[in-house]
Amino acid sequence: MSSVAAWLRKQAAGVVALALMITMFAIGRPTFASDATKAELAGAYGFTSLAVAMPGGGVPKTVRKVNQAYKHIDAWISSVGAAVALNDLDGNGRDDDLVIVDTRTDQVVVTPAPGGAGERYRPFALGYGALPVDATMAPMGAVPADYNDDGRIDLLVYWWGRTPTLHLQRPGSTTLDAAAFTASELVPNSGGAKYTGPVWNSNVATVADFDGDGKQDIFVGNYFPDGSPILDSTKDGGVEMNHSLSHATNGGRDYFFRGTGNGGFTCIEDVLPGEVSTGWELGATSADLDGDGLPELLLNNDFGPDHLLYNTSVPGKIRFAPTTGIRDLGVPKSKVLGEDSFKGMGSDAGDLNHDGILDFFVSNITTPYGIQESNFTFLSTSKNQAELRASLRRGEAPWKDLSAELRTAWSGWGWDPKIEDFDNDGDAEIVQATGFVKGDVNRWPPLQELAASNDGVTHSPKSWPNVTEGGDIAGSQTLAFFAKGPDGRYANLSEQLGLAVPVPTRGIATGDVNGDGLLDFAVARQFEAPAFYLNTSRSQGSFLGLRLLHPPAAGQAETGTAGSPVIGAQVRVTGPDGRVFIGRVDGGSGHSGKRAHSVHIGLGANVTGPVRAELSWRDRTGTQHRQELTLSTGWHTLELGTQAKEK
């Protein structure tokens, strides 16, 4: 017996390791809802696909002209840029205007959303006036907001090959068309026919009042290193790839633009530490997590960790402090917020478990027999916002990934996600764009070889396998639509709902285009026509919809403008069963899809009468306000000054 005991003691480390491996396999192995469960859940939803009207012009293409050093991976380099936003550009009080970046023509298109208030104007492509724009540049996305505080919704366009451009609606314009916008530079350059400004390669932007001074600020996240002539086909070189497949920090810098009011912005370059600022940015989510009125920022990096940044700003000074999740037994480093090593493509925030604290969904690459990482569903572990605030101040990010347990871990090559309640049952669904490059030749094998290569060679474009036009990597993956079942776990209902179109998708925009209280959504497709899905679901309960606006400035009340949305305002409703519902005026979270500024909260069947809603916001002076209102269910428009009042 003594010899057996000695042998067991000697093998103890191996036994523990084997037991841990078995436990991790049992916890992390892919599980999916049954077909019967999917069929039962799908009965609550309905979506009708409607064609999006697009203008003529432009020469359609399926791949970009790129730097000669990238010629053998031109399809890879051409894999991003499709974008979409929903908003109220024409001031009719509905979020029924689409802004689409069409990669087939490199146009930024404004068009009426199908299913909205009819054909109010003809689709048109945004113009650039005298701004220098050439073949070495391509738009990557557009963020609607009122950038000059005049009550009209303007557009920020971010690019590869140049710095962002602002497109402000002209006062007095009575028709929404290309002439209704004036183009200007966000970053001044010497002007003239030739562009002389910095060469940025931006893949994400979002708007928020980061320093709490009452003025909107802008965050711009870049991908390839600054100065890289990615789309200049006359050049051979001057470009590089990521220095690592899991912790690359040689990407473009991130920039903040502090708002000075009335359309003025000051560029700030040194807000973030170098290793945070130079990740390969593909997504960003801004939201006030701890209730202090200052929005935190979650950055999603390709080839490296996501970063949750705690906002420590004061008026006039934008500051953030990095945080990381807490790793315990059974949690691999790759699933710890701030230390993960996956390929983050986009994220969104929403309270998935009704505890009053926002959670996160993060898209990564999840493809069996390809590259199998996992999406993240980070649920908060804090008891309340005070405890959360204390953790963030210590540099801790108290969120835990439960994607495997919740069945949201696996979908495809993920991009933009949106967390919304599409059937008003009180529980949010998650819709996610997926897919990479569509073609006829399977290029997964050489990509898998690259994934197993040494970090010492990945920075050179020559080390990357051929992915040219005609190559296929995850090209037939479809949208994911995760809906929560009675057991609290999710099922992907994309196929059952007619959303499983085998075309790579990038951005998702949500909004109620026809005012029926059900959220519709639009999808940007890479080198394909955009899609629009009108929500025809049977509502499972009541909803609260809020348009939260700043009071008009002197002379604005008579202009007929829709008003300036109070970006960053939050709404908190507690239902009769104790569940908490949170909504916010989002300034552009995600990858390349931008939801409307209106707040929509599905309340479920238990809420039939008026609700108590707690509103929190900052006014134009930066003063923070909180107010409780009793509101009937349905849509409301409120002005948020020193007090909230219904229009």
N, C-alpha and C positions, 0 to 999 in steps of 0.2 A: 504493500500500500504506500509505503514511504517513497518508493521509486516512482509510482504513478503520480503522487502528489508533487514530487520534485519536477517530474516532466511537465505537469500542468502549469506549475509556477514558471517554468522556463518558457512555455509557449503562451503565457498570459497575454503578452503584447499582441501576438498574432491573432489569438482568439478574439480579443477586444476589437482589433481592426476588422476582422471578418464579420463580427456581429454588427459593427457600425456600418460596414458596406451593405450588409443585408437590410439593415434598417433604412439606410438612405435609399436603396433601390425600392423598397416597399413604399416609402413616402413619395419619392420623386418620379416613379414610373408613370408614363402617360396613361391617363384614364379619360374616357369620354362618355357623354350621355348616350343612352340607348336611342335607337330610332323611334321607339314608342314615346319616350320622354320628349324628344324633339318635336314629334308630331303634335303632342298634347300642348306643349308650350307655344308652338307656332300659331295655334288658333287665335291667340290674342292679338296678332299683328297682321298688318296688311300694308303693302307699298306698291304704288303704281309707277312704272318707269315712264318718264316723259322726256321728249327730245328737247334739247337746249338750243335756242336760236343763236347762230353765230354769224358774224359779218364775213363778207368776202375779203379777198386780198391776201397777200403773202403766198409764198411758194411752199407747199407742204413738204416736210421732210420726216425721216424716220431715224436719223442719227445726226449728230452735230459735227461740224468741222472743228478739229481740235489741234492743239500743238503737235508737231510731227513726232515728238517723243512719246506721245500717247496714241499714235495711229493704230497700234495693235490692240488697244483697249478702248477704241472710240465709243463702242456701245456702252461700256462700263461708265466712261466719263459722261455719256449722254443720258444716264439713268435717273436724273433728278430734274426738277424744274416745273413740273405740272403743279398748279396751285389753284385754290378756289376759296372764295369768301362770300358770305351772305350778309346783307346789311340793308339799311334804308338810305339809299343815295338820293332818291328823288323827293324825299320829304313827305311821302304820303301816309306815314305812320305805320307802315308794315315793312317787315324784313323780306322784301320780295325783289331785291336787286342782286344779281350775281356779278362777281368780279373773278375772271378766269384768266390764268396764265396758260396759254395754249402752246405747248412745246412744238407742235407741228409747224407753227408760223412765228413763234417767239413774239406773239402779240399779247398785250394785256387787254382783255375784252370786258366790257360792261354790257350786260344784257338783262332783260326782265326775266325773272324766274318763272318757269312754267307753273301754272296752277295759281299764280298770283292775280293781281288786279288788271289783267288784260295787257295788251300791247301799248304801253304808255309812251314808249320811244323805241327807236330802231336800235338793234345791237350795233356797237361801234368799238373800234380799237382806240385805246388811249394814245394821244400824241405826245411828242417830246419837245415840241417847239424848237427853239434854237439850241437846246442841249445837245452836246456831241454824243451820238450813239452810233456805233458801227458794228461790223461783223464779228469783232472780238468780244462782244458783250451779249448777254442774254438775261432776260428777267427770270427770277426764280420764285417770286412770290409777291403778294400785295396785302397790306394791312390797312383796313379802313379805320379812320378815326377823325375827329375834328381837330386838325393840327393847328389851326389859327384861331380857335375859340369864337367862330362867327356863327355857330349853330348849324353849319352844313358839314356833311360827312365828306372828307377828303381821302386821298389814297397815298400811302407810302409804298413805293416799289423798290425791292432790293434785288441785286444783280450779281452775276458773275462778270468780272471784267471792269467794274467801276463801282463807285460808291452809290448809295441809294438816292432816289429822286422823289421829290414831293410833288403831288398833283392836287392843287387847291381848287375847290369850286369857286368860280367867279361870282361875285355878288351881282344880283340882277339877272342872272341867267334863268330863262323860263323853260328851256328845253334841255333835257339831259342828253348831251352829245359830246363829241370830242372837243368842240369849241367851248364847252362849259368848264373846262379845266385849264389851269395855268401850270406849266411845268417849271420846277426850280430844283436847284441842287440842295441836298441836305448838308453836304460837305463842300464849301466853296472851292472852286479852282479858277484858273486864270481866264477861263472862257474861250470863246473862239470856236472855229470849226473842228479843231483837233482836241481830243480829251487829254488833259494834262494832270488830272487828279490822281489820287492813290488808286491802285488796282486791288480791289477787294473781291473775294469770291464768297458772297454771303448766302447762307442757306436758311436763315431763320431770323425773324424780328418780332418783337412784341412791345406793346405800349402799356405803361403803368406810371403812377406817381410814386416813383421809387424813394424819393427823399422826403415825401410828406409835406411839400410846400404848396400844394394845391394846383400844381402845374404838371401836365403830362410829360413824361420822359420816354425815351426810346432805347431799347436794347437791340443791338445787331450782332448776331453770332456768325462767324465766318468758318469756312471749311478748309480749302486749300490755303497755303501760306500767302500772306499779303505780298503783292507784287508778282504773283505767278501768272504768266500769260496762258492760261488754260485753253482758251478758245481762239488763240491767235495761230492759225494754220500756216502762217508765213514763217514761224519760228520753230526751231528744233532745239529744245532744251530750256533751261531756266525754270524747270518745274521738278517736283519730287512727289513721292507718295509718303504715306505714313511710316514713321520709324518703327512702328510696332503694330501688331494686330490686336493688342489687348491694353496697352497703356501709352499710346502715342500722344505726344505733346508738342508736335512740330507743325500744328495747323495754323490757320489764320487767327489773328487776335480778335478778341471780343471788344466791342465799343459801346459806351453809353452816351446818350445825348440828353443833357439836362435841359428841360424846358424853361425858357425865360418868359413865356407868355406871348400871345398874339402871333404865333408861328415862328418864334425865335428858338434856336437850339444851340447849345454849346457842347462840342465833342469832348469827352473825357476818356482817356486811354488807360489809366492806371488804377481802375477800380478793383480789379481782380488780381490775385497772385498769378505769376507767369504760367505755372503749370496748370492752372485752371483756365486762364484766358486763352491758351493756345491749344485747346482740344479741337477735335474735328467735329464741329457743331452741326447737328442736324435737327435739333428740336429744343424747345424751351417752354416752360410753363410758369406763369406768374400768378401768385395767389397769396393773400394774407392768411397765414396758417395759425398764428397764435393770437389773433384778435387785437393787435396793437395798431392797426391801420396802416402798416407798412408791408408791402407785398414781398414775400420770399420769391426765390427764383430757382427752379430746377432745370439744369442744363443736361441735354442728352447728347453724348458724344459717340460718334462712330470710332471703333478701335480703342475704346478706353472707358473709364468709369464715368457714370453720371455724377453730377455735383449738385447737392442741395445747399443753397446759399442762404444763410440767415441774414435778414435785413437789419443792419445796425445804423442806418442812415439818420442824419439830422437835416433839417431844411438847408439846402444849398450844398450839401455834401453827401454824395451817394457812396455808401459803404456796405460791404457784405462780408460775412465770416463763414468759411466752409464748415460743414458738419459731416459726420459719418455715422452710419448705423452701428449698432452694437452686435458683435458677432458672438454667438454662443455655441454650445455643443450641437452638432448636427446641421449647422448652417455653413455652407461653403462660402469662401470669400467672394466668389463670383456673384453671390446673391445678396451681398451687403450693400446697402445704399451708400454711395460714395467710394466704394472699393470694388465695385463690380467690373468685370472685364469683357462684357458683351458688346454688341454693336448697336448702341441706342439710336433709334431713328425718330422717336417722337414720344410725347407723353401728354397726359391730361390729368386734372385733379377733380375729384368729386367725393362726396361722403357716401361710400358704398355700404356702410353698415349702420348708418343713422346714429352715430355716437357723438355727433357735433364737431368732429375733426375731419378735415379733408384727407383723403387717401389719394394714391397715385396709381395710374396704369402706365407702364412703359413698354414700348414696342422694341423687340429685338429680332434676331434671325432665328426662326424655328422651322426647320425643314428636315424631316426624317430622311436618312440616307444622303443628306446634303451637308448642312451645318446645323446641328441641333443644339441651340442655346435654349432660352425660354423667354417669354414675355415676363414682366414683373407686375404683380399686383401687390403694391406696398400698402398694407393696412396699418393705421396708427395703433400704437400700444399705450398711448397716454390716457389717463383717466379724464383729463379736462385740459382746457387751453392754458391754464396757469402752470400745470405740471409740464405741458409741452414747452411752454416758453422757458422754463427753467432748464429743461434738457437742451434746447437749442442754444441757450447762452453758454452751456458747458461744452458746446461743440458736438453734441450727440444728436443723431437723427432717429427718433424712436418710431420707426416704421419697419415692419417685417413682411417679407415677401411670402404670400400664401397662394401664389398662382397655381401651383400643382394641386393643392387641396381644393381650390375653387374651380379648377378645370379651365382656367384662362391662360395657361402657360403656353399652349401650342396652337399655332394658327398658320404661320407662313413667314415669309420675309417681310416683317412688319414695318409700317410707316406711321402715318397719322392716326391716332385714336381720338374718339370723342365719347365722353361719358354723359349720357342723357337718358331721361325717362320718356320713351317713345309711346307708351300706352297709358301713361298717367296712373299706373298702379301703385306708385310710391317707391318703386325700386328701379334704380338706373340700369340701363343696358350699356354695353360697350360696343361701338362699331369701330372697325379697324381696317385701314387700307393695307394691302399686302401685294407681293409680287415684285420682281426685279427687272429682268430683261427678257423680252419675248422674241423667239426665233424658232428655227427648225433644227438646230444642232445643239445637243446637250453639252454644255460647258461646265457641268458640275465637277467632273473628275479633276481637271487641272486646277479648279478653284480649291478643291480639297487638298491638293498638293501644296498650294500656297498657304492654306490655313495651317499646315503642319511644318512650314518652313521656319528658319531662324529669323528672329527679328532684325538681325544684322543686314539682311538683304532686302527687306520689304520697302525701304525708302526709295529704291531705284525702280523706275518704271519698267526697265528691262527685265526685272525679276517677275513681273506679273504676266499671267498666262493670256493668250490671245482671247479677247472677248470683243469681236467685231460684229458688224451688222450681220444678222442671221444666226448668231449664237443665242442660246436659250439658257437662262438661269432663273428658275422659279417663275417662268413667264406665263404659266397658266393658273397661278394661284388667284384666289378670289377674295372678295371682302369677307371679313368675319363679323358676325353679329351675335355677341354673347348676351344671353338672357338668363336671368336667375330663376332657378326652379324652386319648388317648395322646400327642398332640403338645403337651400342656401348656396348650392353649387350651380355653375353656369353651363349652358349648352350653346354651341355654335349653330344658329338656325339659318345661316346664309342660304343653304341649298333649299330649305323648306320655304323660304320667303322670296325666292326668285332673285336673290342678290348675287348668286354664284356665277358671275360672268368672268370667264378666264382671261382677263386683261389686267396688266399691272396697274395698280392705283397708288396715289400718293397723298392727296389732301382730302379732307372731309369738312364740309361746312354745314352747320345746323341752324335752323330758324323756322318759325311758323309763318309761312309765306301767305296763307289765306286766312289767318286769324281764327282758325277753328279750335285752337288749343292743343293741337297735335303737332309735334315737331317734324318737319320735313328735313331732307338732307341732300346735298349735292356732293359729287365725287369728281376729283380731278384725276384723269387717266394719263399715263405717260405715253405720248405719241398716239393717242386715241381721242375721240370726241368725249367731252365730259358727260357725266350721267346725272340725272336728277330723279329723286324718288319722293313722290307725293305720299304722305302718310294717310292711309285709309283704314287704320286700325280702329277697332271698336274700343272707345275709351273705357278704361277700367276704373276710373274714378275722376275726381275733380282735380283742378290745377289752379295755381296762382301764377299769373304772368304780369311782369312789371317792366315798364319802360321808365328808367330812372335818368332824369335829365337835370343839368344845371339850369337855374333860372336864366332867362335870356338877358343879355346885357342891354344897355340903353340903345333903343332903336331896332333891336332884333325882333321884338314881339310882332312887328308889323310886316316882317319879311316873308312869313309863311314857311320858315325853315323848320326842320324836325326838332332841332335842339341838340345840344352837346351831351352825349352820354357821360354819366359819372363813372368812368372806368375805375374799377377797384371796389365799388360799393358792394356790400354783402347783405344778403337777406337770410334770416334764420327763423324758421317756423317750427314749433313743437306741436305734434299731433296729439289727439286725445289718447292715443296708446303709448305716449311717451317718446315716440320716434322723432328725431330731429331731422329737419330738411334744410339744406344749405344751398343757396344760389349766389352767383356773383356776376358782375358786369365784367366780362373777360376781354382783355385787351389784345388777345391774339395767341393763345396757348396752342401748342402742338408742333407739327412739322410744317406743312404748307397749307393747311386748312384753317380758316378763321370763322368761328361761330359768330352769330349775330350778337349785338350788344344787349338785347333784351334778356331778362331773367325769366326762366321757365322752371317751375317746380311742380312735378306730379305729386299729388297728395294722397292718392289711393281712395278706395271706396268708403273708408271710415270717416272721411272728412266731407260733410255735406253742407255745412253752414259757414259763416264768417270765421276767419282765422286771425290769430294774433301773430303779427310779423314784426320781428325786431330788425330795423335797418341800421346799418353803420356806414358812414361815408365821411369823406373830407370835402369841405367846400372850397371855393376858389382861393381862399386865403390860407388854406392848409389846416384849418381848425377841424378837429375830428368831432363828429356828432353821432349820437345813438338815439333812436326813438322807436317806440312801439306804436303800431297802428293796428286797428281792427279793420280787416279788408274782406270783402266778399270774394268768393272764388271767381276766376276769370281774369280778363286783361284789365290793367290799370296803367295810367300814365301819371307819374309823380314828379314834381319838381323838388329837388333837394338843395335847399339853401341853408339857412340857419335852422329851419324847420322843414319837415316834409309835408307837402300839400298836394292834393290831387288836382290835376288840370281838368 
